[in-house]
Amino acid sequence: MIDFILHIDVHLAALMASYGIWVYALLFLILFIETGLVVMPFLPGDSLIFAAGALAAVTMRSTTGGQMNIWVLVAILPLAAVAGDAMNFEIGKNFGERLLSRFEGRIINRKHIADTEAFFERHGGKTILLARFVPFVRTFAPFVAGIGRMHYGRFARFNVVGGLLWAWGFLFLGFFFGNIPFVKNNFEFVIIGIVLISVIPMFVQFIINKLKARRNAA
């Protein structure tokens, strides 16, 4: 899994060469599961979309044509993200408490749930949108929203906007910058950088909370 994530551009190109248009279904499934199942937060999201955009750029510039179509990706990636969050919300709403009591500490990490709940406290409904850009939190946010019985209309608005911004943002970043020689030759470091940048907001908030706690204790 680690090798797949760090060299996802190579693996994605190989899959496209072997399976053709079925790779679109695989991309859809991975994003749908990562956002839709609370037990699958470790699947690649940002890096997968970025790599797909880079591969689509190579396809478009190829004189022989190609298989990865940027406009198909524009359609299916946000659809997978929005549908995944919608399913995760329903799972949290209908089965959340039972799943927590049964699988907490084994499959479901209570710390990740607590981090997401704290994110909700600070940002309210905007968490659904902002969480798209934070690994792990984006998987738990709709689940927690379902447990908390957020109004579905409000959830759906943030879900659609967040899904579009996240999917299209990383897709076009990959499309325009993924094949720059420096990026292409250091792809694994770029992927690590994407992950690190994504968790900066949580790290900053952690430091702020620690400082506030020390100030209050003093």
TORLOVO-524642 format. One record per residue (C-alpha): residue in one letter; x, y, z negated; residue number from 1. Coordinates in steps of 0.05 Angstrom, whole numbers. Example, Ala and Ser with C-alpha at 12.3 -4.5 7.8 and 13.67 -1.06 7.14 Angstrom:
<rs>
+--------+--------+--------+--------+-----+
: residu :      x :      y :      z : num :
+--------+--------+--------+--------+-----+
:      A :    246 :    -90 :   -156 :   1 :
:      S :    273 :    -21 :   -143 :   2 :
+--------+--------+--------+--------+-----+
</rs>
This chain:
<rs>
+--------+--------+--------+--------+-----+
: residu :      x :      y :      z : num :
+--------+--------+--------+--------+-----+
:      M :      0 :      0 :      0 :   1 :
:      I :     56 :     49 :    -18 :   2 :
:      D :     92 :     33 :     48 :   3 :
:      F :     27 :     42 :     86 :   4 :
:      I :     15 :    111 :     54 :   5 :
:      L :     86 :    137 :     62 :   6 :
:      H :     92 :    113 :    135 :   7 :
:      I :     19 :    120 :    153 :   8 :
:      D :     35 :    153 :    219 :   9 :
:      V :     73 :     92 :    243 :  10 :
:      H :     21 :     42 :    218 :  11 :
:      L :    -37 :     83 :    247 :  12 :
:      A :     -3 :     86 :    315 :  13 :
:      A :      8 :     10 :    313 :  14 :
:      L :    -64 :     -3 :    294 :  15 :
:      M :    -88 :     42 :    350 :  16 :
:      A :    -44 :      5 :    400 :  17 :
:      S :    -70 :    -62 :    376 :  18 :
:      Y :   -144 :    -49 :    364 :  19 :
:      G :   -162 :     12 :    405 :  20 :
:      I :   -228 :     46 :    389 :  21 :
:      W :   -240 :     -1 :    329 :  22 :
:      V :   -190 :     42 :    291 :  23 :
:      Y :   -244 :     96 :    288 :  24 :
:      A :   -287 :     47 :    249 :  25 :
:      L :   -227 :     32 :    203 :  26 :
:      L :   -215 :    106 :    191 :  27 :
:      F :   -288 :    117 :    175 :  28 :
:      L :   -290 :     57 :    128 :  29 :
:      I :   -227 :     78 :     89 :  30 :
:      L :   -252 :    149 :     78 :  31 :
:      F :   -322 :    125 :     62 :  32 :
:      I :   -296 :     75 :     10 :  33 :
:      E :   -246 :    124 :    -20 :  34 :
:      T :   -300 :    177 :    -32 :  35 :
:      G :   -358 :    129 :    -42 :  36 :
:      L :   -333 :     77 :    -92 :  37 :
:      V :   -309 :    100 :   -160 :  38 :
:      V :   -262 :     40 :   -165 :  39 :
:      M :   -223 :     58 :   -101 :  40 :
:      P :   -191 :    127 :   -115 :  41 :
:      F :   -121 :    102 :    -95 :  42 :
:      L :   -138 :     95 :    -21 :  43 :
:      P :   -104 :    146 :     25 :  44 :
:      G :   -148 :    206 :     43 :  45 :
:      D :   -109 :    270 :     57 :  46 :
:      S :    -50 :    233 :     87 :  47 :
:      L :    -94 :    189 :    131 :  48 :
:      I :   -131 :    249 :    160 :  49 :
:      F :    -66 :    287 :    171 :  50 :
:      A :    -34 :    227 :    207 :  51 :
:      A :    -96 :    218 :    250 :  52 :
:      G :    -92 :    291 :    272 :  53 :
:      A :    -19 :    283 :    289 :  54 :
:      L :    -32 :    221 :    330 :  55 :
:      A :    -90 :    255 :    366 :  56 :
:      A :    -42 :    312 :    386 :  57 :
:      V :      7 :    262 :    416 :  58 :
:      T :    -51 :    230 :    454 :  59 :
:      M :    -75 :    296 :    482 :  60 :
:      R :     -5 :    315 :    506 :  61 :
:      S :      9 :    247 :    537 :  62 :
:      T :      9 :    245 :    613 :  63 :
:      T :    -20 :    175 :    611 :  64 :
:      G :    -79 :    194 :    569 :  65 :
:      G :    -90 :    159 :    502 :  66 :
:      Q :   -136 :    128 :    453 :  67 :
:      M :   -142 :    175 :    393 :  68 :
:      N :   -191 :    230 :    412 :  69 :
:      I :   -190 :    292 :    369 :  70 :
:      W :   -264 :    307 :    381 :  71 :
:      V :   -285 :    237 :    358 :  72 :
:      L :   -245 :    249 :    295 :  73 :
:      V :   -278 :    317 :    286 :  74 :
:      A :   -345 :    282 :    285 :  75 :
:      I :   -333 :    218 :    245 :  76 :
:      L :   -284 :    241 :    190 :  77 :
:      P :   -329 :    292 :    156 :  78 :
:      L :   -388 :    245 :    165 :  79 :
:      A :   -350 :    190 :    127 :  80 :
:      A :   -331 :    239 :     72 :  81 :
:      V :   -402 :    266 :     63 :  82 :
:      A :   -435 :    197 :     66 :  83 :
:      G :   -384 :    170 :     16 :  84 :
:      D :   -398 :    225 :    -35 :  85 :
:      A :   -473 :    217 :    -26 :  86 :
:      M :   -468 :    142 :    -41 :  87 :
:      N :   -422 :    155 :   -100 :  88 :
:      F :   -473 :    205 :   -128 :  89 :
:      E :   -529 :    153 :   -123 :  90 :
:      I :   -485 :    100 :   -157 :  91 :
:      G :   -470 :    148 :   -214 :  92 :
:      K :   -543 :    168 :   -220 :  93 :
:      N :   -571 :     98 :   -221 :  94 :
:      F :   -516 :     54 :   -249 :  95 :
:      G :   -463 :    102 :   -279 :  96 :
:      E :   -472 :     90 :   -353 :  97 :
:      R :   -476 :     14 :   -344 :  98 :
:      L :   -413 :     14 :   -301 :  99 :
:      L :   -375 :     56 :   -352 : 100 :
:      S :   -394 :     12 :   -410 : 101 :
:      R :   -377 :    -52 :   -372 : 102 :
:      F :   -313 :    -33 :   -335 : 103 :
:      E :   -282 :     24 :   -375 : 104 :
:      G :   -209 :     11 :   -387 : 105 :
:      R :   -206 :    -44 :   -334 : 106 :
:      I :   -230 :    -18 :   -266 : 107 :
:      I :   -254 :     52 :   -286 : 108 :
:      N :   -205 :     97 :   -321 : 109 :
:      R :   -239 :    139 :   -374 : 110 :
:      K :   -183 :    191 :   -370 : 111 :
:      H :   -200 :    205 :   -297 : 112 :
:      I :   -274 :    212 :   -316 : 113 :
:      A :   -255 :    260 :   -372 : 114 :
:      D :   -211 :    301 :   -325 : 115 :
:      T :   -269 :    306 :   -277 : 116 :
:      E :   -318 :    326 :   -332 : 117 :
:      A :   -269 :    381 :   -353 : 118 :
:      F :   -265 :    403 :   -281 : 119 :
:      F :   -342 :    408 :   -280 : 120 :
:      E :   -342 :    450 :   -343 : 121 :
:      R :   -295 :    501 :   -312 : 122 :
:      H :   -323 :    504 :   -242 : 123 :
:      G :   -395 :    478 :   -246 : 124 :
:      G :   -425 :    455 :   -181 : 125 :
:      K :   -366 :    481 :   -142 : 126 :
:      T :   -328 :    421 :   -169 : 127 :
:      I :   -358 :    379 :   -113 : 128 :
:      L :   -326 :    425 :    -63 : 129 :
:      L :   -260 :    438 :    -99 : 130 :
:      A :   -250 :    365 :   -119 : 131 :
:      R :   -244 :    346 :    -46 : 132 :
:      F :   -173 :    372 :    -48 : 133 :
:      V :   -152 :    336 :   -112 : 134 :
:      P :   -135 :    262 :   -109 : 135 :
:      F :   -174 :    217 :   -157 : 136 :
:      V :   -218 :    275 :   -179 : 137 :
:      R :   -253 :    275 :   -111 : 138 :
:      T :   -272 :    202 :   -121 : 139 :
:      F :   -299 :    213 :   -192 : 140 :
:      A :   -333 :    281 :   -181 : 141 :
:      P :   -396 :    255 :   -145 : 142 :
:      F :   -400 :    197 :   -194 : 143 :
:      V :   -399 :    244 :   -254 : 144 :
:      A :   -449 :    290 :   -219 : 145 :
:      G :   -496 :    231 :   -211 : 146 :
:      I :   -488 :    212 :   -284 : 147 :
:      G :   -503 :    284 :   -303 : 148 :
:      R :   -565 :    285 :   -259 : 149 :
:      M :   -543 :    346 :   -218 : 150 :
:      H :   -599 :    370 :   -173 : 151 :
:      Y :   -589 :    332 :   -108 : 152 :
:      G :   -602 :    393 :    -64 : 153 :
:      R :   -547 :    432 :    -99 : 154 :
:      F :   -501 :    372 :    -96 : 155 :
:      A :   -515 :    361 :    -22 : 156 :
:      R :   -497 :    433 :     -4 : 157 :
:      F :   -429 :    429 :    -38 : 158 :
:      N :   -419 :    359 :    -10 : 159 :
:      V :   -429 :    379 :     63 : 160 :
:      V :   -387 :    443 :     59 : 161 :
:      G :   -332 :    407 :     20 : 162 :
:      G :   -331 :    348 :     68 : 163 :
:      L :   -325 :    393 :    129 : 164 :
:      L :   -270 :    436 :     99 : 165 :
:      W :   -230 :    377 :     74 : 166 :
:      A :   -235 :    333 :    136 : 167 :
:      W :   -226 :    388 :    187 : 168 :
:      G :   -173 :    423 :    147 : 169 :
:      F :   -125 :    364 :    142 : 170 :
:      L :   -144 :    340 :    212 : 171 :
:      F :   -123 :    405 :    245 : 172 :
:      L :    -62 :    413 :    200 : 173 :
:      G :    -39 :    345 :    227 : 174 :
:      F :    -59 :    363 :    298 : 175 :
:      F :    -19 :    428 :    300 : 176 :
:      F :     39 :    413 :    254 : 177 :
:      G :     45 :    337 :    249 : 178 :
:      N :     90 :    331 :    310 : 179 :
:      I :    139 :    386 :    294 : 180 :
:      P :    206 :    349 :    295 : 181 :
:      F :    223 :    365 :    222 : 182 :
:      V :    154 :    341 :    199 : 183 :
:      K :    155 :    279 :    243 : 184 :
:      N :    225 :    259 :    221 : 185 :
:      N :    209 :    269 :    147 : 186 :
:      F :    137 :    245 :    147 : 187 :
:      E :    142 :    207 :     82 : 188 :
:      F :    166 :    270 :     46 : 189 :
:      V :    110 :    310 :     77 : 190 :
:      I :     59 :    259 :     51 : 191 :
:      I :     90 :    263 :    -18 : 192 :
:      G :     87 :    339 :    -13 : 193 :
:      I :     14 :    337 :      6 : 194 :
:      V :     -1 :    295 :    -56 : 195 :
:      L :     40 :    340 :   -102 : 196 :
:      I :      8 :    404 :    -75 : 197 :
:      S :    -60 :    373 :    -85 : 198 :
:      V :    -48 :    360 :   -159 : 199 :
:      I :    -17 :    429 :   -174 : 200 :
:      P :    -85 :    459 :   -195 : 201 :
:      M :    -95 :    404 :   -246 : 202 :
:      F :    -23 :    411 :   -272 : 203 :
:      V :    -31 :    487 :   -279 : 204 :
:      Q :    -97 :    478 :   -315 : 205 :
:      F :    -65 :    427 :   -362 : 206 :
:      I :    -10 :    477 :   -380 : 207 :
:      I :    -61 :    532 :   -391 : 208 :
:      N :   -103 :    487 :   -436 : 209 :
:      K :    -41 :    469 :   -477 : 210 :
:      L :    -22 :    542 :   -485 : 211 :
:      K :    -93 :    560 :   -506 : 212 :
:      A :    -93 :    502 :   -556 : 213 :
:      R :    -27 :    525 :   -587 : 214 :
:      R :    -52 :    597 :   -591 : 215 :
:      N :   -117 :    576 :   -624 : 216 :
:      A :    -79 :    531 :   -673 : 217 :
:      A :    -34 :    589 :   -691 : 218 :
+--------+--------+--------+--------+-----+
</rs>
